Amino acid sequence: MKPIPLAHSPTTEVRTVPLRLPNSALRTREHLTLAEVEKLIEAAKRDRWGQRDALMILLAFRHGLRAGEVVDLRWEQIDFAGAVLHVRRIKNGSPSTHPLTGRELRALRQHQRESSRSPSSLSRNAALPSTLRGSVGWWSAQGRPQAWV
């Protein structure tokens, strides 16, 4: 059998990967507006764990929290008397304090009344929504999902 000559060898042909367009060319903005966040909060309230989910969205939006930071919030990080949230940042961020609004304090107090007295404020009293679980990516060192407390 006679070998077929290759016009372009894969080892010698220079191929380029098309460059991805910058985000500014794909969409006009990369954030939600206040009106969009309010719609998202109202939609979250209609779910099984609606009050908790709406609170998580409100805190994440208002304080710029990552999903992992919201999920890891604990009651001792919330100073109700001083209306302050103590944030432990992930990804090498420095801890900070954020003022809480009346709306946030009311929602936190409501959630505290309705939830069990666990040390974790938002997520441990009920299973997290699967979309949040997937985005946070809680994995053990062995590559298996960690058990939820």
TIFIRO-848071 format. One record per residue: x, y, z of N, C-alpha, C, O, CB in turn; residue number from 1; chain. Coordinates in nm, 4 decimals. Glycine has a CB too. Layout:
<pts>
n_c1 n_c2 n_c3 ca_c1 ca_c2 ca_c3 c_c1 c_c2 c_c3 o_c1 o_c2 o_c3 cb_c1 cb_c2 cb_c3 pos unit
X Y Z X Y Z X Y Z X Y Z X Y Z NUM A
...
</pts>
This chain:
<pts>
n_c1 n_c2 n_c3 ca_c1 ca_c2 ca_c3 c_c1 c_c2 c_c3 o_c1 o_c2 o_c3 cb_c1 cb_c2 cb_c3 pos unit
0.0830 -0.1158 0.0000 0.0000 0.0000 0.0000 0.0887 0.1238 0.0000 0.1854 0.1330 0.0755 -0.0951 -0.0011 0.1197 1 A
0.0546 0.2160 -0.0839 0.1333 0.3356 -0.1028 0.0883 0.4452 -0.0055 -0.0320 0.4701 0.0034 0.1225 0.3841 -0.2478 2 A
0.1790 0.5124 0.0684 0.1383 0.6185 0.1611 0.0824 0.7385 0.0856 0.1285 0.7738 -0.0230 0.2571 0.6620 0.2485 3 A
-0.0171 0.7988 0.1459 -0.0805 0.9157 0.0858 -0.0022 1.0382 0.1315 0.0150 1.0596 0.2514 -0.2328 0.9265 0.1256 4 A
0.0458 1.1195 0.0355 0.1201 1.2394 0.0758 0.0259 1.3424 0.1391 -0.0840 1.3664 0.0890 0.1932 1.3013 -0.0460 5 A
0.0697 1.4017 0.2478 -0.0081 1.5049 0.3160 0.0326 1.6422 0.2656 0.1509 1.6763 0.2633 0.0107 1.4959 0.4686 6 A
-0.0655 1.7200 0.2257 -0.0370 1.8555 0.1792 0.0084 1.9424 0.2955 0.0993 2.0242 0.2815 -0.1608 1.9170 0.1114 7 A
-0.0549 1.9240 0.4091 -0.0212 2.0020 0.5273 -0.0053 1.9054 0.6443 -0.1015 1.8416 0.6869 -0.1304 2.1105 0.5574 8 A
0.1113 1.8958 0.6930 0.1358 1.8103 0.8077 0.0877 1.8816 0.9343 0.1116 2.0015 0.9486 0.2865 1.7733 0.8181 9 A
0.0205 1.8117 1.0265 -0.0253 1.8764 1.1492 0.0900 1.9262 1.2360 0.0713 2.0142 1.3200 -0.1109 1.7807 1.2287 10 A
0.2071 1.8708 1.2161 0.3196 1.9159 1.2978 0.3865 2.0400 1.2410 0.4557 2.1111 1.3139 0.4212 1.8054 1.3112 11 A
0.3677 2.0672 1.1135 0.4330 2.1833 1.0535 0.3355 2.2960 1.0190 0.3776 2.4099 0.9993 0.5067 2.1411 0.9291 12 A
0.2064 2.2656 1.0117 0.1086 2.3674 0.9775 0.0824 2.4579 1.0992 0.0625 2.4104 1.2110 -0.0229 2.3018 0.9283 13 A
0.0830 2.5873 1.0741 0.0567 2.6838 1.1801 -0.0925 2.7143 1.1796 -0.1459 2.7704 1.0839 0.1416 2.8144 1.1615 14 A
-0.1583 2.6762 1.2886 -0.3011 2.7023 1.2993 -0.3237 2.7974 1.4175 -0.2549 2.7906 1.5194 -0.3820 2.5688 1.3171 15 A
-0.4192 2.8832 1.4011 -0.4493 2.9762 1.5095 -0.5909 2.9516 1.5604 -0.6798 2.9108 1.4856 -0.4330 3.1228 1.4624 16 A
-0.6092 2.9769 1.6866 -0.7398 2.9663 1.7477 -0.8046 3.1040 1.7401 -0.7412 3.2048 1.7714 -0.7305 2.9145 1.8954 17 A
-0.9309 3.1081 1.6986 -0.9947 3.2400 1.6901 -0.9997 3.3041 1.8287 -1.0305 3.2389 1.9284 -1.1380 3.2284 1.6303 18 A
-0.9690 3.4322 1.8319 -0.9696 3.5051 1.9577 -1.1117 3.5307 2.0031 -1.1999 3.5575 1.9215 -0.8938 3.6367 1.9442 19 A
-1.1339 3.5226 2.1326 -1.2640 3.5509 2.1911 -1.2842 3.7012 2.1942 -1.1925 3.7767 2.2262 -1.2762 3.4903 2.3334 20 A
-1.4042 3.7435 2.1608 -1.4361 3.8859 2.1648 -1.4349 3.9333 2.3103 -1.4681 3.8561 2.4002 -1.5744 3.9140 2.0983 21 A
-1.3978 4.0569 2.3342 -1.4031 4.1082 2.4715 -1.5482 4.1161 2.5197 -1.6405 4.1298 2.4395 -1.3358 4.2476 2.4803 22 A
-1.5668 4.1075 2.6509 -1.7014 4.1116 2.7080 -1.7774 4.2366 2.6662 -1.8989 4.2312 2.6472 -1.6942 4.1043 2.8592 23 A
-1.7082 4.3486 2.6518 -1.7757 4.4726 2.6134 -1.8388 4.4626 2.4742 -1.9359 4.5325 2.4451 -1.6770 4.5891 2.6173 24 A
-1.7848 4.3769 2.3891 -1.8422 4.3584 2.2563 -1.9616 4.2630 2.2593 -2.0457 4.2658 2.1695 -1.7362 4.3060 2.1602 25 A
-1.9692 4.1785 2.3628 -2.0762 4.0806 2.3725 -2.1981 4.1330 2.4474 -2.3104 4.0925 2.4173 -2.0255 3.9570 2.4396 26 A
-2.1785 4.2217 2.5438 -2.2894 4.2774 2.6213 -2.2543 4.4181 2.6673 -2.1371 4.4541 2.6785 -2.3228 4.1875 2.7428 27 A
-2.3558 4.4952 2.6930 -2.3329 4.6350 2.7266 -2.2892 4.6550 2.8711 -2.2223 4.7534 2.9026 -2.4574 4.7144 2.7005 28 A
-2.3267 4.5620 2.9595 -2.2861 4.5742 3.0999 -2.2663 4.4356 3.1599 -2.3128 4.3357 3.1051 -2.3914 4.6540 3.1815 29 A
-2.1968 4.4310 3.2728 -2.1666 4.3030 3.3368 -2.2173 4.2985 3.4799 -2.1601 4.2286 3.5636 -2.0170 4.2769 3.3345 30 A
-2.3221 4.3707 3.5087 -2.3781 4.3728 3.6429 -2.5302 4.3805 3.6332 -2.5857 4.4159 3.5291 -2.3215 4.4919 3.7251 31 A
-2.5952 4.3470 3.7421 -2.7398 4.3590 3.7479 -2.7772 4.4980 3.7978 -2.7078 4.5565 3.8810 -2.8004 4.2498 3.8388 32 A
-2.8857 4.5487 3.7468 -2.9361 4.6761 3.7969 -3.0131 4.6505 3.9258 -3.0462 4.5363 3.9576 -3.0262 4.7471 3.6910 33 A
-3.0412 4.7561 3.9988 -3.1176 4.7434 4.1228 -3.2551 4.6823 4.0943 -3.3028 4.5981 4.1705 -3.1331 4.8814 4.1916 34 A
-3.3179 4.7240 3.9861 -3.4497 4.6702 3.9499 -3.4415 4.5204 3.9199 -3.5306 4.4447 3.9585 -3.5068 4.7454 3.8280 35 A
-3.3364 4.4776 3.8520 -3.3190 4.3355 3.8218 -3.2955 4.2540 3.9487 -3.3457 4.1423 3.9610 -3.2024 4.3157 3.7249 36 A
-3.2200 4.3090 4.0420 -3.1957 4.2402 4.1692 -3.3260 4.2285 4.2475 -3.3524 4.1242 4.3074 -3.0886 4.3151 4.2530 37 A
-3.4074 4.3329 4.2481 -3.5362 4.3274 4.3179 -3.6265 4.2204 4.2566 -3.6953 4.1488 4.3292 -3.6061 4.4648 4.3134 38 A
-3.6268 4.2090 4.1240 -3.7051 4.1032 4.0575 -3.6526 3.9652 4.0966 -3.7305 3.8728 4.1199 -3.7004 4.1203 3.9034 39 A
-3.5217 3.9519 4.1035 -3.4601 3.8254 4.1421 -3.4968 3.7887 4.2862 -3.5265 3.6727 4.3152 -3.3074 3.8332 4.1264 40 A
-3.4948 3.8861 4.3752 -3.5319 3.8632 4.5151 -3.6785 3.8212 4.5252 -3.7112 3.7277 4.5983 -3.5067 3.9903 4.5996 41 A
-3.7664 3.8894 4.4526 -3.9085 3.8537 4.4550 -3.9306 3.7135 4.3993 -4.0134 3.6388 4.4515 -3.9908 3.9557 4.3748 42 A
-3.8581 3.6770 4.2947 -3.8704 3.5422 4.2389 -3.8196 3.4381 4.3380 -3.8782 3.3305 4.3498 -3.7931 3.5313 4.1063 43 A
-3.7128 3.4683 4.4086 -3.6570 3.3744 4.5059 -3.7530 3.3511 4.6213 -3.7563 3.2412 4.6767 -3.5234 3.4255 4.5590 44 A
-3.8307 3.4509 4.6587 -3.9248 3.4392 4.7709 -4.0349 3.3370 4.7435 -4.0967 3.2874 4.8377 -3.9876 3.5749 4.8010 45 A
-4.0604 3.3046 4.6180 -4.1671 3.2109 4.5837 -4.1233 3.0656 4.5968 -4.2051 2.9753 4.5791 -4.2152 3.2368 4.4429 46 A
-3.9973 3.0411 4.6271 -3.9449 2.9051 4.6363 -3.9644 2.8498 4.7772 -4.0094 2.9212 4.8668 -3.7959 2.9018 4.5977 47 A
-3.9306 2.7234 4.7964 -3.9456 2.6558 4.9251 -3.8708 2.7275 5.0376 -3.9252 2.7460 5.1465 -3.8964 2.5127 4.9142 48 A
-3.7482 2.7673 5.0118 -3.6646 2.8364 5.1105 -3.6516 2.9831 5.0713 -3.5439 3.0420 5.0808 -3.5239 2.7697 5.1214 49 A
-3.7619 3.0406 5.0277 -3.7617 3.1725 4.9681 -3.7060 3.2844 5.0531 -3.6294 3.3671 5.0037 -3.8958 3.2063 4.9309 50 A
-3.7431 3.2888 5.1811 -3.6959 3.3987 5.2658 -3.5443 3.3923 5.2790 -3.4765 3.4947 5.2696 -3.7625 3.3933 5.4055 51 A
-3.4911 3.2727 5.3008 -3.3462 3.2557 5.3154 -3.2742 3.2894 5.1844 -3.1731 3.3596 5.1849 -3.3129 3.1111 5.3589 52 A
-3.3269 3.2389 5.0722 -3.2633 3.2644 4.9430 -3.2654 3.4131 4.9080 -3.1674 3.4670 4.8567 -3.3328 3.1840 4.8332 53 A
-3.3782 3.4788 4.9362 -3.3880 3.6229 4.9104 -3.2873 3.6991 4.9959 -3.2257 3.7949 4.9491 -3.5313 3.6737 4.9384 54 A
-3.2705 3.6570 5.1207 -3.1729 3.7196 5.2094 -3.0310 3.7006 5.1564 -2.9500 3.7933 5.1607 -3.1848 3.6620 5.3510 55 A
-3.0009 3.5812 5.1068 -2.8672 3.5545 5.0518 -2.8395 3.6442 4.9306 -2.7299 3.6985 4.9163 -2.8538 3.4052 5.0119 56 A
-2.9384 3.6587 4.8451 -2.9231 3.7443 4.7265 -2.9033 3.8894 4.7689 -2.8158 3.9585 4.7166 -3.0467 3.7319 4.6330 57 A
-2.9843 3.9353 4.8633 -2.9744 4.0733 4.9115 -2.8361 4.1007 4.9699 -2.7739 4.2015 4.9365 -3.0829 4.1014 5.0171 58 A
-2.7874 4.0123 5.0566 -2.6554 4.0330 5.1181 -2.5436 4.0264 5.0145 -2.4505 4.1068 5.0180 -2.6307 3.9285 5.2275 59 A
-2.5530 3.9302 4.9220 -2.4493 3.9180 4.8192 -2.4442 4.0432 4.7319 -2.3360 4.0926 4.7003 -2.4744 3.7937 4.7321 60 A
-2.5606 4.0944 4.6932 -2.5654 4.2134 4.6088 -2.5178 4.3375 4.6832 -2.4351 4.4136 4.6329 -2.7066 4.2352 4.5571 61 A
-2.5700 4.3567 4.8014 -2.5419 4.4786 4.8776 -2.3967 4.4887 4.9223 -2.3405 4.5981 4.9274 -2.6317 4.4852 4.9982 62 A
-2.3350 4.3727 4.9552 -2.1998 4.3746 5.0110 -2.0950 4.3150 4.9178 -1.9788 4.3022 4.9561 -2.1980 4.3004 5.1412 63 A
-2.1342 4.2786 4.7961 -2.0385 4.2252 4.6992 -1.9775 4.0935 4.7438 -1.8583 4.0702 4.7236 -1.9289 4.3255 4.6745 64 A
-2.0581 4.0071 4.8043 -2.0073 3.8808 4.8556 -2.0053 3.7739 4.7476 -2.0928 3.7690 4.6612 -2.0908 3.8342 4.9733 65 A
-1.9055 3.6897 4.7540 -1.8996 3.5719 4.6678 -1.9947 3.4668 4.7251 -2.0349 3.4743 4.8412 -1.7527 3.5160 4.6569 66 A
-2.0297 3.3694 4.6419 -2.1212 3.2636 4.6864 -2.0670 3.1932 4.8103 -2.1425 3.1667 4.9038 -2.1443 3.1613 4.5737 67 A
-1.9389 3.1629 4.8125 -1.8785 3.0956 4.9270 -1.8807 3.1805 5.0529 -1.8908 3.1272 5.1634 -1.7369 3.0572 4.8950 68 A
-1.8715 3.3107 5.0377 -1.8753 3.4005 5.1532 -2.0158 3.4078 5.2119 -2.0317 3.4150 5.3338 -1.8273 3.5408 5.1137 69 A
-2.1174 3.4060 5.1268 -2.2553 3.4086 5.1750 -2.2878 3.2777 5.2466 -2.3475 3.2779 5.3543 -2.3538 3.4324 5.0580 70 A
-2.2488 3.1685 5.1869 -2.2784 3.0375 5.2440 -2.2094 3.0187 5.3784 -2.2643 2.9524 5.4664 -2.2362 2.9270 5.1479 71 A
-2.0916 3.0749 5.3962 -2.0154 3.0585 5.5197 -2.0481 3.1604 5.6285 -1.9849 3.1593 5.7341 -1.8705 3.0658 5.4889 72 A
-2.1446 3.2476 5.6053 -2.1796 3.3450 5.7088 -2.2258 3.2737 5.8348 -2.2985 3.1745 5.8282 -2.2890 3.4411 5.6588 73 A
-2.1831 3.3249 5.9497 -2.2214 3.2700 6.0790 -2.2823 3.3811 6.1632 -2.2543 3.4991 6.1421 -2.0995 3.2058 6.1513 74 A
-2.3665 3.3417 6.2594 -2.4359 3.4412 6.3400 -2.3394 3.5318 6.4139 -2.3695 3.6495 6.4338 -2.5277 3.3735 6.4385 75 A
-2.2235 3.4802 6.4555 -2.1300 3.5659 6.5297 -2.0671 3.6747 6.4423 -2.0033 3.7656 6.4954 -2.0203 3.4809 6.5914 76 A
-2.0830 3.6679 6.3107 -2.0326 3.7718 6.2220 -2.1299 3.8897 6.2108 -2.0973 3.9925 6.1516 -2.0057 3.7134 6.0842 77 A
-2.2482 3.8737 6.2678 -2.3508 3.9766 6.2566 -2.3678 4.0443 6.3920 -2.4016 3.9802 6.4914 -2.4855 3.9163 6.2075 78 A
-2.3437 4.1745 6.3939 -2.3612 4.2549 6.5148 -2.4926 4.3302 6.5005 -2.4992 4.4343 6.4352 -2.2404 4.3539 6.5375 79 A
-2.5978 4.2757 6.5629 -2.7299 4.3375 6.5507 -2.7337 4.4730 6.6199 -2.7954 4.5668 6.5692 -2.8373 4.2457 6.6093 80 A
-2.6687 4.4842 6.7347 -2.6713 4.6103 6.8102 -2.6020 4.7228 6.7332 -2.6506 4.8358 6.7310 -2.6042 4.5918 6.9472 81 A
-2.4900 4.6922 6.6710 -2.4154 4.7937 6.5960 -2.4509 4.7999 6.4490 -2.3980 4.8839 6.3762 -2.2696 4.7684 6.6091 82 A
-2.5415 4.7107 6.4030 -2.5828 4.7038 6.2618 -2.4616 4.6882 6.1701 -2.4455 4.7624 6.0731 -2.6627 4.8302 6.2226 83 A
-2.3761 4.5898 6.2026 -2.2523 4.5687 6.1274 -2.2388 4.4211 6.0906 -2.2701 4.3327 6.1703 -2.1292 4.6159 6.2095 84 A
-2.1927 4.3968 5.9710 -2.1612 4.2621 5.9235 -2.0095 4.2502 5.9131 -1.9459 4.3307 5.8451 -2.2302 4.2320 5.7853 85 A
-1.9519 4.1527 5.9785 -1.8082 4.1267 5.9716 -1.7862 4.0211 5.8635 -1.8316 3.9075 5.8767 -1.7506 4.0795 6.1111 86 A
-1.7170 4.0588 5.7577 -1.6999 3.9719 5.6414 -1.5606 3.9106 5.6418 -1.4600 3.9810 5.6499 -1.7238 4.0501 5.5105 87 A
-1.5570 3.7779 5.6328 -1.4300 3.7068 5.6139 -1.4186 3.6765 5.4652 -1.4923 3.5931 5.4126 -1.4224 3.5741 5.7013 88 A
-1.3280 3.7427 5.3988 -1.3133 3.7265 5.2539 -1.2368 3.5991 5.2203 -1.1485 3.5547 5.2936 -1.2420 3.8479 5.1934 89 A
-1.2747 3.5424 5.1058 -1.1989 3.4296 5.0526 -1.1092 3.4833 4.9417 -1.1162 3.6014 4.9076 -1.2939 3.3154 4.9997 90 A
-1.0273 3.3993 4.8868 -0.9351 3.4373 4.7784 -0.8400 3.5492 4.8204 -0.8239 3.6476 4.7482 -1.0142 3.4809 4.6550 91 A
-0.7782 3.5345 4.9349 -0.6755 3.6268 4.9847 -0.7255 3.7692 5.0099 -0.6459 3.8631 5.0117 -0.5624 3.6319 4.8873 92 A
-0.8530 3.7855 5.0289 -0.9062 3.9174 5.0610 -0.8895 3.9462 5.2094 -0.8767 3.8545 5.2906 -1.0540 3.9276 5.0208 93 A
-0.8898 4.0722 5.2434 -0.8744 4.1076 5.3843 -1.0127 4.1217 5.4481 -1.1062 4.1692 5.3837 -0.7925 4.2394 5.3999 94 A
-1.0258 4.0809 5.5743 -1.1550 4.0926 5.6425 -1.1989 4.2387 5.6509 -1.1158 4.3293 5.6563 -1.1472 4.0313 5.7836 95 A
-1.3280 4.2598 5.6520 -1.3799 4.3965 5.6583 -1.5130 4.3980 5.7322 -1.5731 4.2935 5.7572 -1.3962 4.4557 5.5163 96 A
-1.5574 4.5166 5.7662 -1.6888 4.5329 5.8272 -1.7752 4.6170 5.7350 -1.7280 4.7113 5.6714 -1.6780 4.5980 5.9678 97 A
-1.9020 4.5811 5.7292 -1.9963 4.6502 5.6417 -2.1174 4.6923 5.7234 -2.1660 4.6141 5.8051 -2.0388 4.5601 5.5223 98 A
-2.1673 4.8133 5.7036 -2.2895 4.8541 5.7732 -2.4112 4.7809 5.7153 -2.4208 4.7613 5.5942 -2.3092 5.0074 5.7631 99 A
-2.5030 4.7413 5.8026 -2.6253 4.6740 5.7600 -2.7398 4.7746 5.7562 -2.7518 4.8597 5.8443 -2.6594 4.5558 5.8545 100 A
-2.8230 4.7641 5.6545 -2.9400 4.8504 5.6439 -3.0532 4.7926 5.7282 -3.0468 4.6778 5.7722 -2.9840 4.8663 5.4960 101 A
-3.1562 4.8727 5.7500 -3.2730 4.8262 5.8237 -3.3382 4.7065 5.7573 -3.3818 4.6132 5.8247 -3.3735 4.9375 5.8376 102 A
-3.3449 4.7093 5.6255 -3.4043 4.5979 5.5513 -3.3268 4.4687 5.5757 -3.3863 4.3628 5.5959 -3.4082 4.6295 5.4008 103 A
-3.1943 4.4778 5.5737 -3.1105 4.3597 5.5960 -3.1259 4.3086 5.7396 -3.1365 4.1880 5.7618 -2.9625 4.3924 5.5666 104 A
-3.1271 4.3994 5.8358 -3.1429 4.3596 5.9758 -3.2772 4.2906 5.9990 -3.2837 4.1894 6.0688 -3.1300 4.4818 6.0675 105 A
-3.3847 4.3450 5.9407 -3.5162 4.2827 5.9565 -3.5179 4.1431 5.8959 -3.5709 4.0493 5.9554 -3.6249 4.3694 5.8917 106 A
-3.4592 4.1301 5.7769 -3.4559 3.9987 5.7115 -3.3697 3.9001 5.7907 -3.4048 3.7826 5.8021 -3.4025 4.0118 5.5674 107 A
-3.2579 3.9467 5.8449 -3.1723 3.8592 5.9263 -3.2431 3.8160 6.0544 -3.2356 3.6992 6.0926 -3.0405 3.9304 5.9609 108 A
-3.3113 3.9081 6.1206 -3.3840 3.8732 6.2435 -3.4969 3.7741 6.2131 -3.5191 3.6795 6.2888 -3.4413 4.0008 6.3106 109 A
-3.5673 3.7962 6.1030 -3.6741 3.7040 6.0641 -3.6165 3.5652 6.0384 -3.6723 3.4649 6.0828 -3.7482 3.7558 5.9386 110 A
-3.5055 3.5600 5.9671 -3.4438 3.4304 5.9378 -3.3948 3.3636 6.0666 -3.4057 3.2419 6.0818 -3.3267 3.4474 5.8386 111 A
-3.3417 3.4421 6.1577 -3.2930 3.3863 6.2841 -3.4105 3.3281 6.3649 -3.3960 3.2228 6.4269 -3.2184 3.4957 6.3670 112 A
-3.5244 3.3945 6.3646 -3.6418 3.3431 6.4355 -3.6923 3.2138 6.3734 -3.7309 3.1208 6.4441 -3.7531 3.4472 6.4360 113 A
-3.6918 3.2087 6.2391 -3.7500 3.0940 6.1693 -3.6548 2.9763 6.1548 -3.6989 2.8643 6.1289 -3.7963 3.1361 6.0339 114 A
-3.5258 2.9994 6.1709 -3.4290 2.8915 6.1525 -3.3937 2.8288 6.2858 -3.4258 2.8822 6.3920 -3.3025 2.9431 6.0832 115 A
-3.3279 2.7157 6.2787 -3.2810 2.6512 6.4006 -3.1679 2.7346 6.4601 -3.1184 2.8263 6.3946 -3.2340 2.5052 6.3724 116 A
-3.1275 2.7054 6.5791 -3.0220 2.7808 6.6468 -2.8842 2.7268 6.6130 -2.7987 2.7148 6.7007 -3.0431 2.7777 6.7973 117 A
-2.8625 2.6947 6.4883 -2.7305 2.6476 6.4477 -2.6348 2.7661 6.4399 -2.6793 2.8796 6.4229 -2.7375 2.5735 6.3113 118 A
-2.5034 2.7420 6.4522 -2.4091 2.8536 6.4468 -2.4006 2.9193 6.3102 -2.3578 3.0341 6.2990 -2.2733 2.8067 6.4871 119 A
-2.4407 2.8477 6.2069 -2.4351 2.9052 6.0728 -2.5643 2.9800 6.0461 -2.6726 2.9314 6.0787 -2.4116 2.7955 5.9654 120 A
-2.5536 3.0961 5.9879 -2.6709 3.1812 5.9756 -2.7615 3.1487 5.8587 -2.8835 3.1554 5.8732 -2.6283 3.3204 5.9647 121 A
-2.7071 3.1140 5.7441 -2.7937 3.1063 5.6271 -2.8153 2.9673 5.5709 -2.9278 2.9347 5.5332 -2.7390 3.1907 5.5219 122 A
-2.7146 2.8854 5.5636 -2.7272 2.7691 5.4778 -2.7410 2.6354 5.5467 -2.7877 2.5410 5.4830 -2.6135 2.7633 5.3914 123 A
-2.7034 2.6208 5.6725 -2.6980 2.4878 5.7309 -2.8317 2.4361 5.7831 -2.8438 2.3174 5.8134 -2.5998 2.4873 5.8410 124 A
-2.9317 2.5226 5.7940 -3.0590 2.4775 5.8468 -3.1420 2.4057 5.7412 -3.2427 2.3435 5.7750 -3.1362 2.5946 5.9026 125 A
-3.1034 2.4125 5.6166 -3.1747 2.3450 5.5097 -3.0784 2.3232 5.3944 -2.9756 2.3901 5.3835 -3.2991 2.4264 5.4643 126 A
-3.1132 2.2295 5.3097 -3.0265 2.2017 5.1953 -3.0196 2.3228 5.1044 -3.1199 2.3904 5.0817 -3.0765 2.0790 5.1171 127 A
-2.9018 2.3497 5.0530 -2.8858 2.4624 4.9617 -2.9478 2.4304 4.8267 -2.9552 2.3135 4.7889 -2.7375 2.4979 4.9451 128 A
-2.9920 2.5300 4.7541 -3.0381 2.5058 4.6175 -2.9259 2.4436 4.5359 -2.8093 2.4794 4.5523 -3.0868 2.6369 4.5515 129 A
-2.9610 2.3509 4.4482 -2.8582 2.2785 4.3738 -2.7727 2.3721 4.2891 -2.6547 2.3441 4.2681 -2.9222 2.1730 4.2852 130 A
-2.8285 2.4819 4.2402 -2.7491 2.5735 4.1587 -2.6407 2.6397 4.2424 -2.5296 2.6617 4.1943 -2.8387 2.6800 4.0943 131 A
-2.6727 2.6717 4.3681 -2.5726 2.7331 4.4536 -2.4675 2.6308 4.4934 -2.3483 2.6615 4.4972 -2.6378 2.7940 4.5780 132 A
-2.5123 2.5073 4.5234 -2.4164 2.4028 4.5576 -2.3171 2.3848 4.4439 -2.1970 2.3718 4.4676 -2.4884 2.2699 4.5881 133 A
-2.3667 2.3841 4.3202 -2.2779 2.3634 4.2062 -2.1831 2.4793 4.1846 -2.0680 2.4594 4.1457 -2.3583 2.3409 4.0818 134 A
-2.2314 2.6024 4.2101 -2.1450 2.7173 4.1858 -2.0408 2.7352 4.2944 -1.9316 2.7857 4.2682 -2.2275 2.8424 4.1740 135 A
-2.0735 2.6940 4.4163 -1.9772 2.7094 4.5242 -1.8683 2.6040 4.5132 -1.7513 2.6327 4.5384 -2.0467 2.7005 4.6604 136 A
-1.9062 2.4813 4.4756 -1.8084 2.3757 4.4541 -1.7382 2.3304 4.5804 -1.6156 2.3363 4.5886 -1.7073 2.4209 4.3563 137 A
-1.8145 2.2851 4.6795 -1.7550 2.2355 4.8032 -1.7030 2.0944 4.7792 -1.7811 1.9992 4.7755 -1.8580 2.2378 4.9204 138 A
-1.5731 2.0804 4.7631 -1.5151 1.9507 4.7351 -1.4046 1.9228 4.8347 -1.3306 2.0119 4.8765 -1.4621 1.9437 4.5912 139 A
-1.3962 1.7981 4.8706 -1.2902 1.7588 4.9630 -1.1597 1.7423 4.8868 -1.1572 1.7517 4.7641 -1.3270 1.6282 5.0370 140 A
-1.0526 1.7180 4.9589 -0.9218 1.7007 4.8957 -0.9198 1.5775 4.8066 -0.8408 1.5707 4.7124 -0.8121 1.6903 5.0018 141 A
-1.0060 1.4796 4.8352 -1.0112 1.3574 4.7535 -1.0949 1.3736 4.6281 -1.1065 1.2803 4.5486 -1.0659 1.2431 4.8350 142 A
-1.1535 1.4913 4.6096 -1.2326 1.5159 4.4892 -1.3767 1.4719 4.5026 -1.4463 1.4622 4.4015 -1.1707 1.4464 4.3727 143 A
-1.4247 1.4445 4.6235 -1.5627 1.4045 4.6459 -1.6369 1.5170 4.7156 -1.5771 1.5944 4.7903 -1.5700 1.2746 4.7286 144 A
-1.7687 1.5264 4.6910 -1.8444 1.6308 4.7596 -1.8412 1.6100 4.9107 -1.8495 1.4968 4.9582 -1.9893 1.6336 4.7097 145 A
-1.8292 1.7184 4.9854 -1.8328 1.7084 5.1311 -1.9771 1.6964 5.1768 -2.0684 1.7453 5.1103 -1.7643 1.8308 5.1971 146 A
-1.9971 1.6324 5.2888 -2.1313 1.6188 5.3439 -2.1772 1.7522 5.3994 -2.0989 1.8256 5.4598 -2.1354 1.5102 5.4531 147 A
-2.3022 1.7828 5.3791 -2.3589 1.9065 5.4318 -2.3976 1.8828 5.5762 -2.4559 1.7796 5.6094 -2.4815 1.9539 5.3480 148 A
-2.3659 1.9765 5.6604 -2.3961 1.9658 5.8036 -2.5414 1.9979 5.8261 -2.5884 1.9950 5.9399 -2.3065 2.0598 5.8875 149 A
</pts>
